[in-house]
Amino acid sequence: MAPRPIEPLDAFIARLRRASPLAPGAQVRFGRHHFSHAVVVEDGRWRVRPLVLDRAKADAFLQERGYFMPENAEDLSEPGDPVELEADSLEGLIMLLKAGQWPR
């Protein structure tokens, strides 16, 4: 898959608002040309976490299908540690995003 165009911050915020409220376990992924982070709601807090690929999942995918590409890594990755940004509400997170706290 070719890298996707970089999503402007306002477009990401609109997409994030459309996804709200997030159901338990739901996430909104974002990044530059490939998604690298996700917004999740945990314990009532809006958090930005990096996407992390479990090596065993990657190896199993490769063994089963015979190929492994960047989009597969993106699809198989899950939000991991550390929490890179967090707020009490969606609007609080948006304020941090607009204040230049993200993207880095």
N, CA, C and O atoms as a DFTB+ gen file, in Angstrom:
416 C
 N C O
     1  1       0.852      -1.169       0.000
     2  2       0.000       0.000       0.000
     3  2       0.896       1.230       0.000
     4  3       1.852       1.316       0.770
     5  1       0.585       2.154      -0.848
     6  2       1.327       3.413      -0.861
     7  2       0.988       4.204       0.392
     8  3      -0.112       4.079       0.929
     9  1       1.913       5.002       0.854
    10  2       1.614       5.826       2.024
    11  2       0.399       6.711       1.753
    12  3       0.236       7.241       0.654
    13  1      -0.449       6.861       2.767
    14  2      -1.618       7.724       2.606
    15  2      -1.195       9.177       2.751
    16  3      -0.180       9.461       3.386
    17  1      -1.950      10.096       2.174
    18  2      -1.645      11.516       2.369
    19  2      -1.767      11.862       3.857
    20  3      -2.574      11.272       4.576
    21  1      -0.969      12.807       4.301
    22  2      -1.027      13.216       5.707
    23  2      -2.363      13.914       5.965
    24  3      -2.735      14.845       5.251
    25  1      -3.061      13.463       6.968
    26  2      -4.363      14.008       7.342
    27  2      -4.161      15.323       8.107
    28  3      -3.457      15.334       9.117
    29  1      -4.756      16.420       7.652
    30  2      -4.644      17.662       8.402
    31  2      -5.275      17.509       9.797
    32  3      -6.203      16.724       9.990
    33  1      -4.759      18.265      10.743
    34  2      -5.247      18.177      12.122
    35  2      -6.751      18.404      12.201
    36  3      -7.442      17.676      12.913
    37  1      -7.270      19.393      11.490
    38  2      -8.714      19.655      11.542
    39  2      -9.523      18.464      11.033
    40  3     -10.593      18.170      11.566
    41  1      -9.024      17.786      10.018
    42  2      -9.720      16.606       9.499
    43  2      -9.685      15.470      10.521
    44  3     -10.679      14.766      10.702
    45  1      -8.542      15.290      11.190
    46  2      -8.462      14.258      12.222
    47  2      -9.422      14.578      13.363
    48  3     -10.116      13.686      13.852
    49  1      -9.471      15.827      13.789
    50  2     -10.368      16.214      14.880
    51  2     -11.822      15.965      14.483
    52  3     -12.609      15.493      15.303
    53  1     -12.188      16.272      13.248
    54  2     -13.550      16.000      12.778
    55  2     -13.841      14.502      12.804
    56  3     -14.928      14.085      13.204
    57  1     -12.884      13.703      12.384
    58  2     -13.057      12.237      12.397
    59  2     -13.179      11.735      13.830
    60  3     -13.982      10.846      14.114
    61  1     -12.390      12.299      14.726
    62  2     -12.443      11.921      16.139
    63  2     -13.801      12.273      16.734
    64  3     -14.380      11.476      17.472
    65  1     -14.313      13.460      16.420
    66  2     -15.643      13.864      16.916
    67  2     -16.741      12.946      16.379
    68  3     -17.673      12.606      17.108
    69  1     -16.637      12.540      15.105
    70  2     -17.643      11.636      14.522
    71  2     -17.641      10.281      15.219
    72  3     -18.680       9.628      15.311
    73  1     -16.489       9.860      15.706
    74  2     -16.371       8.553      16.361
    75  2     -16.862       8.584      17.808
    76  3     -17.105       7.534      18.402
    77  1     -17.007       9.769      18.371
    78  2     -17.381       9.905      19.775
    79  2     -18.879       9.685      19.948
    80  3     -19.662      10.113      19.100
    81  1     -19.296       9.026      21.029
    82  2     -18.459       8.468      22.094
    83  2     -17.870       7.135      21.665
    84  3     -18.499       6.377      20.927
    85  1     -16.666       6.854      22.128
    86  2     -16.011       5.595      21.789
    87  2     -16.529       4.480      22.688
    88  3     -16.589       4.629      23.908
    89  1     -16.897       3.382      22.082
    90  2     -17.323       2.204      22.832
    91  2     -16.102       1.579      23.498
    92  3     -14.975       1.791      23.048
    93  1     -16.316       0.805      24.573
    94  2     -15.175       0.139      25.208
    95  2     -14.377      -0.672      24.183
    96  3     -14.942      -1.449      23.413
    97  1     -13.081      -0.482      24.186
    98  2     -12.199      -1.195      23.271
    99  2     -12.060      -0.539      21.902
   100  3     -11.212      -0.945      21.108
   101  1     -12.881       0.467      21.618
   102  2     -12.796       1.141      20.321
   103  2     -11.597       2.084      20.309
   104  3     -11.101       2.502      21.354
   105  1     -11.154       2.400      19.116
   106  2     -10.002       3.283      18.967
   107  2     -10.130       4.058      17.670
   108  3     -10.788       3.622      16.726
   109  1      -9.486       5.215      17.643
   110  2      -9.393       6.014      16.424
   111  2      -7.911       6.131      16.126
   112  3      -7.159       6.740      16.887
   113  1      -7.498       5.543      15.012
   114  2      -6.076       5.504      14.651
   115  2      -5.692       6.721      13.825
   116  3      -6.504       7.271      13.081
   117  1      -4.455       7.122      13.970
   118  2      -3.955       8.256      13.200
   119  2      -2.442       8.193      13.134
   120  3      -1.813       7.357      13.783
   121  1      -1.877       9.068      12.358
   122  2      -0.427       9.150      12.195
   123  2      -0.118       9.969      10.970
   124  3      -0.940      10.767      10.520
   125  1       1.018       9.781      10.450
   126  2       1.383      10.518       9.242
   127  2       1.027       9.643       8.031
   128  3      -0.158       9.438       7.769
   129  1       1.985       9.135       7.306
   130  2       1.663       8.337       6.120
   131  2       1.150       6.943       6.471
   132  3       0.449       6.324       5.671
   133  1       1.487       6.453       7.633
   134  2       0.947       5.197       8.156
   135  2       0.502       5.474       9.583
   136  3       1.143       6.242      10.300
   137  1      -0.593       4.853       9.993
   138  2      -1.079       5.082      11.351
   139  2      -0.059       4.562      12.351
   140  3       0.440       3.445      12.222
   141  1       0.241       5.376      13.339
   142  2       1.238       5.027      14.347
   143  2       0.712       5.156      15.768
   144  3       1.366       4.711      16.711
   145  1      -0.467       5.762      15.934
   146  2      -1.036       6.015      17.256
   147  2      -2.543       5.810      17.223
   148  3      -3.163       5.775      16.160
   149  1      -3.114       5.676      18.409
   150  2      -4.563       5.541      18.519
   151  2      -5.059       6.342      19.706
   152  3      -4.383       6.464      20.728
   153  1      -6.262       6.888      19.545
   154  2      -6.968       7.506      20.663
   155  2      -7.901       6.441      21.216
   156  3      -8.652       5.809      20.473
   157  1      -7.843       6.253      22.518
   158  2      -8.707       5.300      23.215
   159  2      -9.294       5.996      24.440
   160  3      -8.746       6.985      24.927
   161  1     -10.402       5.475      24.924
   162  2     -10.967       5.963      26.182
   163  2     -10.828       4.837      27.188
   164  3     -11.348       3.738      26.992
   165  1     -10.113       5.128      28.274
   166  2      -9.876       4.144      29.331
   167  2     -10.141       4.815      30.673
   168  3      -9.610       5.887      30.961
   169  1     -10.962       4.174      31.481
   170  2     -11.286       4.713      32.805
   171  2     -11.781       6.152      32.709
   172  3     -11.472       6.979      33.567
   173  1     -12.550       6.446      31.665
   174  2     -13.121       7.769      31.495
   175  2     -12.152       8.826      31.002
   176  3     -12.516       9.999      30.926
   177  1     -10.935       8.447      30.666
   178  2      -9.916       9.403      30.204
   179  2      -9.612       9.141      28.731
   180  3      -9.527       7.995      28.289
   181  1      -9.454      10.221      27.993
   182  2      -9.102      10.148      26.579
   183  2      -7.588      10.095      26.489
   184  3      -6.901      10.998      26.966
   185  1      -7.063       9.030      25.874
   186  2      -5.613       8.812      25.840
   187  2      -5.112       8.564      24.426
   188  3      -5.793       7.952      23.604
   189  1      -3.918       9.050      24.165
   190  2      -3.208       8.750      22.922
   191  2      -2.125       7.749      23.278
   192  3      -1.291       7.998      24.149
   193  1      -2.148       6.606      22.588
   194  2      -1.161       5.549      22.807
   195  2      -0.509       5.188      21.473
   196  3      -1.161       5.258      20.431
   197  1       0.770       4.804      21.493
   198  2       1.415       4.360      20.252
   199  2       0.877       2.990      19.840
   200  3       0.491       2.187      20.690
   201  1       0.854       2.732      18.553
   202  2       0.490       1.403      18.069
   203  2       1.728       0.517      18.132
   204  3       2.802       0.890      17.659
   205  1       1.560      -0.660      18.723
   206  2       2.665      -1.581      18.950
   207  2       2.328      -2.921      18.288
   208  3       1.224      -3.446      18.435
   209  1       3.292      -3.449      17.570
   210  2       3.100      -4.727      16.884
   211  2       3.673      -5.859      17.727
   212  3       4.847      -5.841      18.094
   213  1       2.839      -6.833      18.026
   214  2       3.280      -8.033      18.719
   215  2       4.014      -8.917      17.712
   216  3       3.447      -9.314      16.694
   217  1       5.269      -9.218      18.003
   218  2       6.102      -9.983      17.065
   219  2       5.501     -11.350      16.738
   220  3       5.589     -11.810      15.599
   221  1       4.896     -11.996      17.723
   222  2       4.304     -13.315      17.479
   223  2       3.151     -13.216      16.476
   224  3       2.995     -14.097      15.629
   225  1       2.351     -12.166      16.560
   226  2       1.264     -11.963      15.596
   227  2       1.829     -11.754      14.191
   228  3       1.309     -12.298      13.217
   229  1       2.891     -10.969      14.099
   230  2       3.520     -10.704      12.799
   231  2       4.077     -11.996      12.205
   232  3       3.886     -12.277      11.022
   233  1       4.766     -12.776      13.033
   234  2       5.342     -14.039      12.552
   235  2       4.256     -15.004      12.103
   236  3       4.406     -15.672      11.080
   237  1       3.155     -15.084      12.862
   238  2       2.059     -15.983      12.499
   239  2       1.410     -15.536      11.182
   240  3       1.080     -16.369      10.338
   241  1       1.233     -14.249      11.013
   242  2       0.669     -13.718       9.770
   243  2       1.564     -14.083       8.586
   244  3       1.082     -14.561       7.559
   245  1       2.860     -13.857       8.737
   246  2       3.820     -14.167       7.671
   247  2       3.809     -15.654       7.336
   248  3       3.808     -16.028       6.163
   249  1       3.801     -16.486       8.342
   250  2       3.810     -17.932       8.110
   251  2       2.524     -18.374       7.405
   252  3       2.565     -19.219       6.510
   253  1       1.396     -17.811       7.802
   254  2       0.112     -18.202       7.216
   255  2      -0.050     -17.709       5.782
   256  3      -0.589     -18.424       4.937
   257  1       0.414     -16.493       5.505
   258  2       0.132     -15.874       4.215
   259  2       1.329     -15.800       3.277
   260  3       1.158     -15.646       2.068
   261  1       2.524     -15.908       3.812
   262  2       3.711     -15.878       2.968
   263  2       4.193     -14.481       2.611
   264  3       5.120     -14.338       1.814
   265  1       3.592     -13.464       3.174
   266  2       4.036     -12.089       2.949
   267  2       3.724     -11.265       4.192
   268  3       2.891     -11.647       5.015
   269  1       4.398     -10.141       4.312
   270  2       4.121      -9.208       5.411
   271  2       4.553      -7.824       4.943
   272  3       5.723      -7.595       4.638
   273  1       3.595      -6.909       4.891
   274  2       3.853      -5.569       4.370
   275  2       3.525      -4.518       5.433
   276  3       2.902      -4.839       6.444
   277  1       3.940      -3.264       5.214
   278  2       3.673      -2.221       6.221
   279  2       2.201      -2.100       6.614
   280  3       1.888      -1.883       7.785
   281  1       1.304      -2.240       5.648
   282  2      -0.118      -2.144       6.007
   283  2      -0.565      -3.299       6.896
   284  3      -1.503      -3.148       7.679
   285  1       0.096      -4.449       6.786
   286  2      -0.218      -5.560       7.683
   287  2       0.226      -5.233       9.096
   288  3      -0.481      -5.529      10.059
   289  1       1.392      -4.625       9.221
   290  2       1.871      -4.201      10.544
   291  2       0.901      -3.199      11.148
   292  3       0.571      -3.283      12.331
   293  1       0.448      -2.256      10.343
   294  2      -0.504      -1.252      10.817
   295  2      -1.803      -1.919      11.281
   296  3      -2.330      -1.581      12.341
   297  1      -2.317      -2.862      10.492
   298  2      -3.571      -3.537      10.827
   299  2      -3.465      -4.394      12.088
   300  3      -4.407      -4.451      12.880
   301  1      -2.338      -5.052      12.276
   302  2      -2.171      -5.970      13.406
   303  2      -1.753      -5.280      14.703
   304  3      -1.854      -5.870      15.779
   305  1      -1.286      -4.043      14.609
   306  2      -0.808      -3.330      15.799
   307  2      -1.965      -2.967      16.720
   308  3      -3.100      -2.785      16.282
   309  1      -1.651      -2.868      17.992
   310  2      -2.627      -2.508      19.017
   311  2      -2.067      -1.367      19.857
   312  3      -0.850      -1.217      19.962
   313  1      -2.947      -0.556      20.461
   314  2      -2.454       0.514      21.338
   315  2      -1.629      -0.061      22.491
   316  3      -2.040      -1.015      23.151
   317  1      -0.464       0.535      22.717
   318  2       0.443       0.058      23.765
   319  2       0.882       1.199      24.668
   320  3       0.225       2.236      24.753
   321  1       1.985       0.988      25.325
   322  2       2.526       1.977      26.253
   323  2       3.660       2.730      25.591
   324  3       4.287       2.217      24.664
   325  1       3.928       3.925      26.047
   326  2       3.305       4.651      27.147
   327  2       2.123       5.493      26.653
   328  3       1.933       5.671      25.450
   329  1       1.342       6.001      27.594
   330  2       0.329       6.994      27.259
   331  2       1.091       8.266      26.899
   332  3       1.871       8.771      27.705
   333  1       0.869       8.781      25.699
   334  2       1.637       9.938      25.233
   335  2       0.906      11.255      25.413
   336  3       1.529      12.317      25.414
   337  1      -0.400      11.196      25.565
   338  2      -1.207      12.395      25.774
   339  2      -2.498      11.942      26.409
   340  3      -3.009      10.871      26.082
   341  1      -3.046      12.760      27.334
   342  2      -4.299      12.342      27.962
   343  2      -5.057      13.528      28.489
   344  3      -4.477      14.542      28.876
   345  1      -6.403      13.382      28.499
   346  2      -7.288      14.438      28.967
   347  2      -8.538      13.811      29.579
   348  3      -8.828      12.633      29.374
   349  1      -9.268      14.629      30.335
   350  2     -10.490      14.164      30.989
   351  2     -11.670      14.035      30.038
   352  3     -12.647      13.351      30.344
   353  1     -11.582      14.695      28.877
   354  2     -12.712      14.706      27.952
   355  2     -12.209      14.804      26.516
   356  3     -11.040      15.095      26.265
   357  1     -13.110      14.556      25.597
   358  2     -12.774      14.709      24.188
   359  2     -12.372      16.153      23.909
   360  3     -11.366      16.400      23.244
   361  1     -13.140      17.094      24.407
   362  2     -12.816      18.504      24.164
   363  2     -11.472      18.878      24.788
   364  3     -10.731      19.683      24.224
   365  1     -11.158      18.304      25.936
   366  2      -9.855      18.549      26.555
   367  2      -8.727      18.020      25.693
   368  3      -7.696      18.674      25.541
   369  1      -8.918      16.837      25.128
   370  2      -7.899      16.265      24.242
   371  2      -7.755      17.127      22.992
   372  3      -6.640      17.379      22.534
   373  1      -8.872      17.576      22.446
   374  2      -8.821      18.431      21.258
   375  2      -8.077      19.725      21.565
   376  3      -7.311      20.206      20.729
   377  1      -8.286      20.291      22.734
   378  2      -7.556      21.506      23.120
   379  2      -6.053      21.250      23.132
   380  3      -5.277      22.080      22.660
   381  1      -5.639      20.092      23.676
   382  2      -4.210      19.748      23.687
   383  2      -3.676      19.580      22.272
   384  3      -2.574      20.028      21.956
   385  1      -4.466      18.929      21.422
   386  2      -4.049      18.744      20.031
   387  2      -3.874      20.090      19.334
   388  3      -2.877      20.314      18.648
   389  1      -4.840      20.980      19.509
   390  2      -4.770      22.294      18.862
   391  2      -3.657      23.171      19.446
   392  3      -3.148      24.066      18.771
   393  1      -3.286      22.911      20.692
   394  2      -2.228      23.690      21.328
   395  2      -0.834      23.234      20.872
   396  3       0.185      23.757      21.321
   397  1      -0.819      22.258      19.979
   398  2       0.458      21.808      19.446
   399  2       1.077      20.666      20.211
   400  3       2.243      20.337      19.990
   401  1       0.321      20.049      21.112
   402  2       0.843      18.909      21.854
   403  2       0.997      17.687      20.962
   404  3       1.736      16.759      21.292
   405  1       0.294      17.690      19.822
   406  2       0.323      16.566      18.907
   407  2       0.002      17.085      17.535
   408  3      -0.677      18.111      17.481
   409  1       0.387      16.532      16.445
   410  2       1.316      15.426      16.348
   411  2       2.755      15.877      16.510
   412  3       3.092      17.039      16.283
   413  1       3.583      14.948      16.901
   414  2       5.005      15.237      17.083
   415  2       5.783      14.844      15.862
   416  3       7.002      15.011      15.826
